[in-house]
């Protein structure tokens, strides 16, 4: 982490605010909304997601897709459901939604230890 005050959270900010910030950061790109909508209530492989995005006019590389998937995973929105093992290469990830609803109670008090 950098030493600038812009990157450090203030000491008096509740942890739930950081969770909210992480959701906002993860959901700020149209591509990520398309990924969420495409996965829906199903499981989709990385390749299926990539092809869907290309068919819908998204211009991205495989590494760009991995970045978007990683950001959604880090925010707790999607998760790896399973792996597909084909050939001798690395297994392909199959994704599912980890959460389908984000609720933020602005008045709820933080629990001790959160």
Secondary structure, DSSP 8 states (H G I E B T S, - for coil): --SSTTTS--TTS-HHHHHHHHHHHHTSSHHHHHHHHHHTTS-EEHHHHHHHHHHTT----HHHHHHHHHHHHHTTSEEEEEEE--TTS--EEEEEES-S-----TT----TT-
